[in-house]
Amino acid sequence: MAQCDLSTLQKELLEFARLRDWQQFHAPKNLVMALSVEASELLEHFQWLSEAQSRTLTTDKKHAVSLEMADIFIYLIRLATELDVDILAAVEEKIKINNAKYPVEKVRGSSKKYNEYD
């Protein structure tokens, strides 16, 4: 299992883009569109599977899914770099927000959205 930190990934991906003169194409709007495309490609792998099948992917399918997940993560990292967003801080903030929106005692076992429960 590879271990690296987010800062190292950001530098590596920025250098990858710079070496290929692709940074000119990495405007935030383009990166967001690419994220959407990659998310759709991930969705394709699950489109016709049952819930049970989606939990027991073949080795080949799981590998293909992992590569789509990596594509999504790469574009998300590039977007965070381009917008100068500390994505880890944003995740920590969102976890706190979700904890407040979805208190365990009110939502445990429910799939309702935060504004649908009493």
C-alpha positions in Angstrom: 0.0 0.0 0.0 1.5 3.3 -1.1 1.9 6.0 1.5 2.3 9.7 0.7 0.9 12.9 1.9 -1.4 15.3 0.1 1.2 18.0 -0.4 3.5 15.5 -2.2 0.6 14.4 -4.4 -0.3 18.0 -5.2 3.3 18.7 -6.2 3.6 15.5 -8.3 0.3 16.2 -10.1 1.2 19.8 -10.8 4.6 18.8 -12.2 2.9 16.1 -14.3 0.6 18.8 -15.8 3.4 21.3 -16.2 5.7 18.9 -18.1 3.0 18.2 -20.6 1.9 21.9 -20.8 -1.5 20.8 -19.6 -1.9 23.4 -16.9 -3.4 25.7 -19.5 -6.4 23.3 -19.6 -6.7 23.0 -15.9 -9.0 25.9 -15.2 -11.4 25.1 -12.3 -14.4 24.8 -14.6 -12.6 22.2 -16.8 -11.4 20.3 -13.7 -15.0 20.2 -12.4 -16.3 18.9 -15.7 -13.5 16.2 -15.8 -14.6 15.2 -12.2 -18.1 14.7 -13.4 -17.0 12.6 -16.3 -14.8 10.4 -14.1 -17.6 10.0 -11.6 -19.9 8.9 -14.4 -17.3 6.4 -15.5 -17.2 5.0 -11.9 -21.0 4.9 -11.9 -20.9 2.7 -15.1 -19.2 -0.1 -13.2 -22.1 -0.3 -10.8 -25.0 0.7 -13.0 -26.6 -2.8 -13.4 -25.3 -4.5 -10.3 -27.5 -5.5 -7.4 -26.7 -4.2 -4.0 -25.1 -7.5 -3.1 -23.1 -7.6 -6.3 -21.8 -4.1 -5.7 -20.3 -5.4 -2.4 -18.6 -8.4 -3.9 -16.7 -7.2 -7.0 -14.4 -9.5 -8.9 -10.7 -8.8 -8.6 -10.7 -7.3 -12.1 -13.7 -5.2 -11.5 -12.4 -3.9 -8.2 -9.1 -2.9 -9.9 -11.0 -1.0 -12.6 -13.1 0.7 -10.0 -10.0 1.6 -8.0 -8.5 3.3 -11.1 -11.7 5.3 -11.7 -11.6 6.3 -8.0 -8.0 7.4 -8.5 -9.0 9.5 -11.5 -11.6 11.3 -9.4 -9.2 11.9 -6.6 -6.5 13.2 -9.0 -8.9 15.8 -10.5 -10.2 16.7 -7.0 -6.6 17.3 -5.9 -5.8 19.4 -9.0 -9.0 21.4 -8.4 -8.0 22.0 -4.8 -4.5 23.1 -5.9 -5.9 25.5 -8.6 -8.4 27.1 -6.1 -5.9 27.1 -3.2 -8.3 25.1 -1.1 -7.0 23.1 1.9 -9.1 20.0 1.1 -8.2 18.2 4.3 -9.4 21.2 6.4 -12.5 21.4 4.3 -13.2 17.7 5.0 -12.7 18.2 8.7 -15.1 21.2 8.6 -17.7 19.2 6.7 -17.5 16.3 9.1 -18.3 18.8 12.0 -21.2 20.2 9.9 -22.6 16.7 9.2 -22.3 15.8 12.9 -24.4 18.8 13.8 -26.9 18.2 10.9 -27.2 14.5 11.6 -27.2 13.8 15.4 -27.0 10.1 16.1 -30.1 10.1 18.4 -32.3 11.5 15.6 -31.0 9.8 12.5 -29.6 6.4 13.5 -30.9 3.9 10.9 -32.7 6.5 8.8 -31.8 7.6 5.3 -33.8 10.8 5.5 -32.1 14.1 4.7 -31.3 16.4 7.6 -34.3 18.6 6.8 -36.8 15.7 6.8 -36.6 14.5 10.4 -38.2 16.1 13.5 
